[in-house]
Amino acid sequence: KIKFHYNFPEPFVRPREAYHAPHKIIPLADSENEISAESIMIYPPGIPMLIPGEIINASFLEDLDFYQQSGSVIFSELNNGYIKVIDKENWEKWEDSDEL
């Protein structure tokens, strides 16, 4: 039996704002330091690992790979190795930010 362990990603904006922001679809493997525009859940235990507005980091990608290799079911909007992230080039809020 696999014991759940996880380091939660850092939030950058509220989930609603991220969900409605301009987005693009990129390979999950290339998403480090991007801002998620969708949720990713694993089962078991059946909780979100990532929600819109959180910064995708290396730890998240490693944990997600671990759970996939361990037989957990991954739920996301795309379910094909891709993820929706905020399109920072077309996001007005990004122009006012010097982060990331």
Secondary structure, 3 states (H helix, E strand, C coil): CCCCCCCCCCECCCHHHHHHCCEEEEEHHHCCCCEECCCEEEECCCEEEECCCEECCHHHHHHHHHHHHCCCEEEECCCCCEEEEECHHHCHHHHCCCCC
